[in-house]
Amino acid sequence: MEFLAEKIIRCPYCDESLDVLIDPQEIGQQYVEDCQVCCKPITFHITSDSAGNVVVSVHDENDTY
């Protein structure tokens, strides 16, 4: 059983620091969640580094990547 990874992200809109829980089984996925502070949609990209650690990158809905 894999445990959830706790990560701290910054909202790309209001710059607020947010604690999020990421399921390692979501590696390779992208999804949208609303900011808990400003309610704007944040796009989450879940990947892993070379050591297998969960990496979370966030973007606003208008960013291209």
PDB file of N, CA, C and O in Angstrom:
ATOM      1  N   MET A   1       0.836  -1.178   0.000  1.00  0.00           N
ATOM      2  CA  MET A   1       0.000   0.000   0.000  1.00  0.00           C
ATOM      3  C   MET A   1       0.886   1.248   0.000  1.00  0.00           C
ATOM      4  O   MET A   1       1.759   1.404   0.854  1.00  0.00           O
ATOM      5  N   GLU A   2       0.651   2.120  -0.958  1.00  0.00           N
ATOM      6  CA  GLU A   2       1.416   3.364  -1.025  1.00  0.00           C
ATOM      7  C   GLU A   2       0.687   4.450  -0.251  1.00  0.00           C
ATOM      8  O   GLU A   2      -0.542   4.505  -0.241  1.00  0.00           O
ATOM      9  N   PHE A   3       1.456   5.306   0.394  1.00  0.00           N
ATOM     10  CA  PHE A   3       0.873   6.387   1.177  1.00  0.00           C
ATOM     11  C   PHE A   3       0.756   7.643   0.333  1.00  0.00           C
ATOM     12  O   PHE A   3       1.474   7.818  -0.652  1.00  0.00           O
ATOM     13  N   LEU A   4      -0.150   8.504   0.728  1.00  0.00           N
ATOM     14  CA  LEU A   4      -0.304   9.779   0.048  1.00  0.00           C
ATOM     15  C   LEU A   4       0.917  10.650   0.323  1.00  0.00           C
ATOM     16  O   LEU A   4       1.472  10.632   1.422  1.00  0.00           O
ATOM     17  N   ALA A   5       1.324  11.405  -0.681  1.00  0.00           N
ATOM     18  CA  ALA A   5       2.455  12.316  -0.534  1.00  0.00           C
ATOM     19  C   ALA A   5       1.914  13.712  -0.239  1.00  0.00           C
ATOM     20  O   ALA A   5       1.077  14.233  -0.977  1.00  0.00           O
ATOM     21  N   GLU A   6       2.399  14.309   0.842  1.00  0.00           N
ATOM     22  CA  GLU A   6       1.985  15.668   1.167  1.00  0.00           C
ATOM     23  C   GLU A   6       2.938  16.645   0.477  1.00  0.00           C
ATOM     24  O   GLU A   6       4.154  16.559   0.647  1.00  0.00           O
ATOM     25  N   LYS A   7       2.390  17.549  -0.283  1.00  0.00           N
ATOM     26  CA  LYS A   7       3.186  18.537  -1.007  1.00  0.00           C
ATOM     27  C   LYS A   7       2.642  19.931  -0.714  1.00  0.00           C
ATOM     28  O   LYS A   7       1.457  20.102  -0.430  1.00  0.00           O
ATOM     29  N   ILE A   8       3.512  20.907  -0.785  1.00  0.00           N
ATOM     30  CA  ILE A   8       3.096  22.302  -0.653  1.00  0.00           C
ATOM     31  C   ILE A   8       3.251  22.949  -2.022  1.00  0.00           C
ATOM     32  O   ILE A   8       4.324  22.912  -2.624  1.00  0.00           O
ATOM     33  N   ILE A   9       2.170  23.538  -2.501  1.00  0.00           N
ATOM     34  CA  ILE A   9       2.194  24.214  -3.798  1.00  0.00           C
ATOM     35  C   ILE A   9       1.827  25.678  -3.587  1.00  0.00           C
ATOM     36  O   ILE A   9       1.323  26.052  -2.528  1.00  0.00           O
ATOM     37  N   ARG A  10       2.077  26.493  -4.585  1.00  0.00           N
ATOM     38  CA  ARG A  10       1.665  27.900  -4.563  1.00  0.00           C
ATOM     39  C   ARG A  10       0.648  28.103  -5.660  1.00  0.00           C
ATOM     40  O   ARG A  10       0.868  27.713  -6.807  1.00  0.00           O
ATOM     41  N   CYS A  11      -0.462  28.712  -5.307  1.00  0.00           N
ATOM     42  CA  CYS A  11      -1.497  28.997  -6.291  1.00  0.00           C
ATOM     43  C   CYS A  11      -0.919  29.953  -7.340  1.00  0.00           C
ATOM     44  O   CYS A  11      -0.340  30.978  -6.981  1.00  0.00           O
ATOM     45  N   PRO A  12      -1.068  29.632  -8.631  1.00  0.00           N
ATOM     46  CA  PRO A  12      -0.537  30.513  -9.671  1.00  0.00           C
ATOM     47  C   PRO A  12      -1.322  31.825  -9.809  1.00  0.00           C
ATOM     48  O   PRO A  12      -0.897  32.727 -10.531  1.00  0.00           O
ATOM     49  N   TYR A  13      -2.439  31.928  -9.135  1.00  0.00           N
ATOM     50  CA  TYR A  13      -3.260  33.139  -9.196  1.00  0.00           C
ATOM     51  C   TYR A  13      -3.025  34.048  -7.995  1.00  0.00           C
ATOM     52  O   TYR A  13      -2.638  35.204  -8.162  1.00  0.00           O
ATOM     53  N   CYS A  14      -3.257  33.537  -6.785  1.00  0.00           N
ATOM     54  CA  CYS A  14      -3.195  34.370  -5.579  1.00  0.00           C
ATOM     55  C   CYS A  14      -1.886  34.200  -4.808  1.00  0.00           C
ATOM     56  O   CYS A  14      -1.655  34.902  -3.823  1.00  0.00           O
ATOM     57  N   ASP A  15      -1.021  33.267  -5.248  1.00  0.00           N
ATOM     58  CA  ASP A  15       0.288  33.018  -4.642  1.00  0.00           C
ATOM     59  C   ASP A  15       0.199  32.478  -3.212  1.00  0.00           C
ATOM     60  O   ASP A  15       1.187  32.509  -2.477  1.00  0.00           O
ATOM     61  N   GLU A  16      -0.960  31.990  -2.818  1.00  0.00           N
ATOM     62  CA  GLU A  16      -1.129  31.409  -1.482  1.00  0.00           C
ATOM     63  C   GLU A  16      -0.485  30.025  -1.446  1.00  0.00           C
ATOM     64  O   GLU A  16      -0.574  29.270  -2.414  1.00  0.00           O
ATOM     65  N   SER A  17       0.164  29.695  -0.328  1.00  0.00           N
ATOM     66  CA  SER A  17       0.738  28.372  -0.110  1.00  0.00           C
ATOM     67  C   SER A  17      -0.368  27.407   0.296  1.00  0.00           C
ATOM     68  O   SER A  17      -1.150  27.695   1.202  1.00  0.00           O
ATOM     69  N   LEU A  18      -0.433  26.261  -0.378  1.00  0.00           N
ATOM     70  CA  LEU A  18      -1.481  25.278  -0.098  1.00  0.00           C
ATOM     71  C   LEU A  18      -0.864  23.906   0.124  1.00  0.00           C
ATOM     72  O   LEU A  18       0.034  23.499  -0.614  1.00  0.00           O
ATOM     73  N   ASP A  19      -1.342  23.193   1.135  1.00  0.00           N
ATOM     74  CA  ASP A  19      -0.952  21.803   1.360  1.00  0.00           C
ATOM     75  C   ASP A  19      -1.904  20.917   0.572  1.00  0.00           C
ATOM     76  O   ASP A  19      -3.124  21.049   0.679  1.00  0.00           O
ATOM     77  N   VAL A  20      -1.335  20.011  -0.222  1.00  0.00           N
ATOM     78  CA  VAL A  20      -2.155  19.082  -0.989  1.00  0.00           C
ATOM     79  C   VAL A  20      -1.657  17.666  -0.742  1.00  0.00           C
ATOM     80  O   VAL A  20      -0.473  17.456  -0.478  1.00  0.00           O
ATOM     81  N   LEU A  21      -2.549  16.707  -0.825  1.00  0.00           N
ATOM     82  CA  LEU A  21      -2.199  15.298  -0.719  1.00  0.00           C
ATOM     83  C   LEU A  21      -2.296  14.672  -2.105  1.00  0.00           C
ATOM     84  O   LEU A  21      -3.318  14.788  -2.781  1.00  0.00           O
ATOM     85  N   ILE A  22      -1.229  14.011  -2.515  1.00  0.00           N
ATOM     86  CA  ILE A  22      -1.149  13.420  -3.847  1.00  0.00           C
ATOM     87  C   ILE A  22      -1.011  11.909  -3.715  1.00  0.00           C
ATOM     88  O   ILE A  22      -0.177  11.414  -2.957  1.00  0.00           O
ATOM     89  N   ASP A  23      -1.829  11.193  -4.453  1.00  0.00           N
ATOM     90  CA  ASP A  23      -1.750   9.738  -4.504  1.00  0.00           C
ATOM     91  C   ASP A  23      -0.664   9.367  -5.514  1.00  0.00           C
ATOM     92  O   ASP A  23      -0.763   9.760  -6.676  1.00  0.00           O
ATOM     93  N   PRO A  24       0.372   8.622  -5.109  1.00  0.00           N
ATOM     94  CA  PRO A  24       1.432   8.231  -6.041  1.00  0.00           C
ATOM     95  C   PRO A  24       0.912   7.480  -7.277  1.00  0.00           C
ATOM     96  O   PRO A  24       1.598   7.432  -8.298  1.00  0.00           O
ATOM     97  N   GLN A  25      -0.272   6.906  -7.196  1.00  0.00           N
ATOM     98  CA  GLN A  25      -0.842   6.225  -8.354  1.00  0.00           C
ATOM     99  C   GLN A  25      -1.303   7.211  -9.425  1.00  0.00           C
ATOM    100  O   GLN A  25      -1.667   6.800 -10.526  1.00  0.00           O
ATOM    101  N   GLU A  26      -1.290   8.508  -9.113  1.00  0.00           N
ATOM    102  CA  GLU A  26      -1.682   9.537 -10.079  1.00  0.00           C
ATOM    103  C   GLU A  26      -0.511  10.013 -10.937  1.00  0.00           C
ATOM    104  O   GLU A  26      -0.684  10.899 -11.774  1.00  0.00           O
ATOM    105  N   ILE A  27       0.682   9.434 -10.741  1.00  0.00           N
ATOM    106  CA  ILE A  27       1.848   9.829 -11.540  1.00  0.00           C
ATOM    107  C   ILE A  27       1.516   9.652 -13.021  1.00  0.00           C
ATOM    108  O   ILE A  27       0.992   8.622 -13.443  1.00  0.00           O
ATOM    109  N   GLY A  28       1.838  10.688 -13.794  1.00  0.00           N
ATOM    110  CA  GLY A  28       1.545  10.672 -15.226  1.00  0.00           C
ATOM    111  C   GLY A  28       0.203  11.292 -15.567  1.00  0.00           C
ATOM    112  O   GLY A  28      -0.171  11.352 -16.738  1.00  0.00           O
ATOM    113  N   GLN A  29      -0.521  11.749 -14.569  1.00  0.00           N
ATOM    114  CA  GLN A  29      -1.846  12.316 -14.813  1.00  0.00           C
ATOM    115  C   GLN A  29      -1.844  13.831 -14.659  1.00  0.00           C
ATOM    116  O   GLN A  29      -0.935  14.428 -14.081  1.00  0.00           O
ATOM    117  N   GLN A  30      -2.881  14.413 -15.188  1.00  0.00           N
ATOM    118  CA  GLN A  30      -3.127  15.850 -15.073  1.00  0.00           C
ATOM    119  C   GLN A  30      -4.578  16.022 -14.661  1.00  0.00           C
ATOM    120  O   GLN A  30      -5.455  15.312 -15.155  1.00  0.00           O
ATOM    121  N   TYR A  31      -4.839  16.967 -13.752  1.00  0.00           N
ATOM    122  CA  TYR A  31      -6.212  17.235 -13.363  1.00  0.00           C
ATOM    123  C   TYR A  31      -6.325  18.665 -12.869  1.00  0.00           C
ATOM    124  O   TYR A  31      -5.316  19.339 -12.664  1.00  0.00           O
ATOM    125  N   VAL A  32      -7.550  19.125 -12.679  1.00  0.00           N
ATOM    126  CA  VAL A  32      -7.815  20.501 -12.259  1.00  0.00           C
ATOM    127  C   VAL A  32      -8.531  20.485 -10.918  1.00  0.00           C
ATOM    128  O   VAL A  32      -9.489  19.738 -10.719  1.00  0.00           O
ATOM    129  N   GLU A  33      -8.051  21.324  -9.994  1.00  0.00           N
ATOM    130  CA  GLU A  33      -8.714  21.538  -8.705  1.00  0.00           C
ATOM    131  C   GLU A  33      -8.791  23.034  -8.480  1.00  0.00           C
ATOM    132  O   GLU A  33      -7.893  23.772  -8.885  1.00  0.00           O
ATOM    133  N   ASP A  34      -9.849  23.484  -7.841  1.00  0.00           N
ATOM    134  CA  ASP A  34      -9.973  24.895  -7.515  1.00  0.00           C
ATOM    135  C   ASP A  34      -9.122  25.233  -6.298  1.00  0.00           C
ATOM    136  O   ASP A  34      -9.015  24.444  -5.359  1.00  0.00           O
ATOM    137  N   CYS A  35      -8.515  26.425  -6.329  1.00  0.00           N
ATOM    138  CA  CYS A  35      -7.738  26.924  -5.196  1.00  0.00           C
ATOM    139  C   CYS A  35      -8.659  27.035  -3.988  1.00  0.00           C
ATOM    140  O   CYS A  35      -9.803  27.474  -4.105  1.00  0.00           O
ATOM    141  N   GLN A  36      -8.151  26.633  -2.829  1.00  0.00           N
ATOM    142  CA  GLN A  36      -8.936  26.683  -1.589  1.00  0.00           C
ATOM    143  C   GLN A  36      -9.121  28.109  -1.097  1.00  0.00           C
ATOM    144  O   GLN A  36      -9.972  28.357  -0.242  1.00  0.00           O
ATOM    145  N   VAL A  37      -8.338  29.057  -1.621  1.00  0.00           N
ATOM    146  CA  VAL A  37      -8.404  30.444  -1.177  1.00  0.00           C
ATOM    147  C   VAL A  37      -9.164  31.312  -2.173  1.00  0.00           C
ATOM    148  O   VAL A  37     -10.151  31.950  -1.805  1.00  0.00           O
ATOM    149  N   CYS A  38      -8.717  31.346  -3.442  1.00  0.00           N
ATOM    150  CA  CYS A  38      -9.321  32.250  -4.429  1.00  0.00           C
ATOM    151  C   CYS A  38     -10.327  31.556  -5.354  1.00  0.00           C
ATOM    152  O   CYS A  38     -11.002  32.222  -6.139  1.00  0.00           O
ATOM    153  N   CYS A  39     -10.430  30.237  -5.268  1.00  0.00           N
ATOM    154  CA  CYS A  39     -11.409  29.431  -6.013  1.00  0.00           C
ATOM    155  C   CYS A  39     -11.163  29.374  -7.516  1.00  0.00           C
ATOM    156  O   CYS A  39     -12.045  28.942  -8.258  1.00  0.00           O
ATOM    157  N   LYS A  40      -9.994  29.795  -7.985  1.00  0.00           N
ATOM    158  CA  LYS A  40      -9.693  29.709  -9.419  1.00  0.00           C
ATOM    159  C   LYS A  40      -9.122  28.326  -9.728  1.00  0.00           C
ATOM    160  O   LYS A  40      -8.525  27.695  -8.855  1.00  0.00           O
ATOM    161  N   PRO A  41      -9.301  27.849 -10.968  1.00  0.00           N
ATOM    162  CA  PRO A  41      -8.873  26.484 -11.326  1.00  0.00           C
ATOM    163  C   PRO A  41      -7.358  26.364 -11.500  1.00  0.00           C
ATOM    164  O   PRO A  41      -6.747  27.100 -12.276  1.00  0.00           O
ATOM    165  N   ILE A  42      -6.771  25.432 -10.770  1.00  0.00           N
ATOM    166  CA  ILE A  42      -5.337  25.148 -10.852  1.00  0.00           C
ATOM    167  C   ILE A  42      -5.170  23.822 -11.579  1.00  0.00           C
ATOM    168  O   ILE A  42      -5.809  22.831 -11.224  1.00  0.00           O
ATOM    169  N   THR A  43      -4.308  23.800 -12.604  1.00  0.00           N
ATOM    170  CA  THR A  43      -3.997  22.560 -13.309  1.00  0.00           C
ATOM    171  C   THR A  43      -2.801  21.903 -12.631  1.00  0.00           C
ATOM    172  O   THR A  43      -1.738  22.512 -12.510  1.00  0.00           O
ATOM    173  N   PHE A  44      -2.975  20.674 -12.194  1.00  0.00           N
ATOM    174  CA  PHE A  44      -1.928  19.893 -11.533  1.00  0.00           C
ATOM    175  C   PHE A  44      -1.349  18.889 -12.529  1.00  0.00           C
ATOM    176  O   PHE A  44      -2.098  18.214 -13.234  1.00  0.00           O
ATOM    177  N   HIS A  45      -0.020  18.787 -12.589  1.00  0.00           N
ATOM    178  CA  HIS A  45       0.681  17.761 -13.363  1.00  0.00           C
ATOM    179  C   HIS A  45       1.460  16.935 -12.357  1.00  0.00           C
ATOM    180  O   HIS A  45       2.282  17.470 -11.614  1.00  0.00           O
ATOM    181  N   ILE A  46       1.205  15.626 -12.330  1.00  0.00           N
ATOM    182  CA  ILE A  46       1.854  14.738 -11.370  1.00  0.00           C
ATOM    183  C   ILE A  46       2.876  13.892 -12.127  1.00  0.00           C
ATOM    184  O   ILE A  46       2.524  13.155 -13.048  1.00  0.00           O
ATOM    185  N   THR A  47       4.138  14.005 -11.732  1.00  0.00           N
ATOM    186  CA  THR A  47       5.213  13.225 -12.338  1.00  0.00           C
ATOM    187  C   THR A  47       6.085  12.659 -11.218  1.00  0.00           C
ATOM    188  O   THR A  47       5.765  12.801 -10.038  1.00  0.00           O
ATOM    189  N   SER A  48       7.178  12.021 -11.597  1.00  0.00           N
ATOM    190  CA  SER A  48       8.140  11.536 -10.602  1.00  0.00           C
ATOM    191  C   SER A  48       9.543  11.903 -11.060  1.00  0.00           C
ATOM    192  O   SER A  48       9.801  12.074 -12.252  1.00  0.00           O
ATOM    193  N   ASP A  49      10.440  12.020 -10.093  1.00  0.00           N
ATOM    194  CA  ASP A  49      11.834  12.301 -10.433  1.00  0.00           C
ATOM    195  C   ASP A  49      12.584  10.985 -10.624  1.00  0.00           C
ATOM    196  O   ASP A  49      11.986   9.912 -10.554  1.00  0.00           O
ATOM    197  N   SER A  50      13.886  11.067 -10.864  1.00  0.00           N
ATOM    198  CA  SER A  50      14.674   9.856 -11.143  1.00  0.00           C
ATOM    199  C   SER A  50      14.749   8.909  -9.950  1.00  0.00           C
ATOM    200  O   SER A  50      15.031   7.722 -10.116  1.00  0.00           O
ATOM    201  N   ALA A  51      14.495   9.434  -8.734  1.00  0.00           N
ATOM    202  CA  ALA A  51      14.507   8.586  -7.533  1.00  0.00           C
ATOM    203  C   ALA A  51      13.126   7.999  -7.234  1.00  0.00           C
ATOM    204  O   ALA A  51      12.965   7.247  -6.273  1.00  0.00           O
ATOM    205  N   GLY A  52      12.130   8.344  -8.057  1.00  0.00           N
ATOM    206  CA  GLY A  52      10.786   7.816  -7.852  1.00  0.00           C
ATOM    207  C   GLY A  52       9.922   8.654  -6.932  1.00  0.00           C
ATOM    208  O   GLY A  52       8.817   8.238  -6.583  1.00  0.00           O
ATOM    209  N   ASN A  53      10.396   9.826  -6.530  1.00  0.00           N
ATOM    210  CA  ASN A  53       9.614  10.720  -5.674  1.00  0.00           C
ATOM    211  C   ASN A  53       8.541  11.443  -6.484  1.00  0.00           C
ATOM    212  O   ASN A  53       8.744  11.767  -7.654  1.00  0.00           O
ATOM    213  N   VAL A  54       7.420  11.687  -5.857  1.00  0.00           N
ATOM    214  CA  VAL A  54       6.317  12.390  -6.510  1.00  0.00           C
ATOM    215  C   VAL A  54       6.689  13.862  -6.694  1.00  0.00           C
ATOM    216  O   VAL A  54       7.163  14.510  -5.760  1.00  0.00           O
ATOM    217  N   VAL A  55       6.471  14.384  -7.903  1.00  0.00           N
ATOM    218  CA  VAL A  55       6.725  15.787  -8.220  1.00  0.00           C
ATOM    219  C   VAL A  55       5.419  16.389  -8.724  1.00  0.00           C
ATOM    220  O   VAL A  55       4.755  15.825  -9.594  1.00  0.00           O
ATOM    221  N   VAL A  56       5.063  17.542  -8.166  1.00  0.00           N
ATOM    222  CA  VAL A  56       3.824  18.214  -8.552  1.00  0.00           C
ATOM    223  C   VAL A  56       4.173  19.574  -9.148  1.00  0.00           C
ATOM    224  O   VAL A  56       4.883  20.367  -8.528  1.00  0.00           O
ATOM    225  N   SER A  57       3.674  19.838 -10.344  1.00  0.00           N
ATOM    226  CA  SER A  57       3.806  21.181 -10.910  1.00  0.00           C
ATOM    227  C   SER A  57       2.394  21.705 -11.144  1.00  0.00           C
ATOM    228  O   SER A  57       1.494  20.953 -11.519  1.00  0.00           O
ATOM    229  N   VAL A  58       2.213  23.001 -10.918  1.00  0.00           N
ATOM    230  CA  VAL A  58       0.897  23.607 -11.063  1.00  0.00           C
ATOM    231  C   VAL A  58       0.971  24.790 -12.017  1.00  0.00           C
ATOM    232  O   VAL A  58       1.993  25.470 -12.112  1.00  0.00           O
ATOM    233  N   HIS A  59      -0.135  25.022 -12.722  1.00  0.00           N
ATOM    234  CA  HIS A  59      -0.213  26.094 -13.705  1.00  0.00           C
ATOM    235  C   HIS A  59      -1.612  26.689 -13.682  1.00  0.00           C
ATOM    236  O   HIS A  59      -2.574  26.045 -13.265  1.00  0.00           O
ATOM    237  N   ASP A  60      -1.704  27.937 -14.141  1.00  0.00           N
ATOM    238  CA  ASP A  60      -3.060  28.489 -14.293  1.00  0.00           C
ATOM    239  C   ASP A  60      -3.623  27.944 -15.601  1.00  0.00           C
ATOM    240  O   ASP A  60      -2.898  27.364 -16.410  1.00  0.00           O
ATOM    241  N   GLU A  61      -4.915  28.136 -15.795  1.00  0.00           N
ATOM    242  CA  GLU A  61      -5.586  27.507 -16.937  1.00  0.00           C
ATOM    243  C   GLU A  61      -5.140  28.065 -18.281  1.00  0.00           C
ATOM    244  O   GLU A  61      -5.424  27.461 -19.316  1.00  0.00           O
ATOM    245  N   ASN A  62      -4.446  29.205 -18.295  1.00  0.00           N
ATOM    246  CA  ASN A  62      -4.017  29.812 -19.553  1.00  0.00           C
ATOM    247  C   ASN A  62      -2.567  29.527 -19.912  1.00  0.00           C
ATOM    248  O   ASN A  62      -2.113  29.895 -20.996  1.00  0.00           O
ATOM    249  N   ASP A  63      -1.828  28.869 -19.004  1.00  0.00           N
ATOM    250  CA  ASP A  63      -0.428  28.528 -19.295  1.00  0.00           C
ATOM    251  C   ASP A  63      -0.362  27.459 -20.361  1.00  0.00           C
ATOM    252  O   ASP A  63      -1.215  26.575 -20.433  1.00  0.00           O
ATOM    253  N   THR A  64       0.659  27.552 -21.181  1.00  0.00           N
ATOM    254  CA  THR A  64       0.927  26.478 -22.147  1.00  0.00           C
ATOM    255  C   THR A  64       2.172  25.739 -21.661  1.00  0.00           C
ATOM    256  O   THR A  64       3.114  26.360 -21.170  1.00  0.00           O
ATOM    257  N   TYR A  65       2.173  24.425 -21.799  1.00  0.00           N
ATOM    258  CA  TYR A  65       3.286  23.615 -21.306  1.00  0.00           C
ATOM    259  C   TYR A  65       3.482  22.422 -22.187  1.00  0.00           C
ATOM    260  O   TYR A  65       4.375  21.612 -21.940  1.00  0.00           O
TER     261      TYR A  65
END
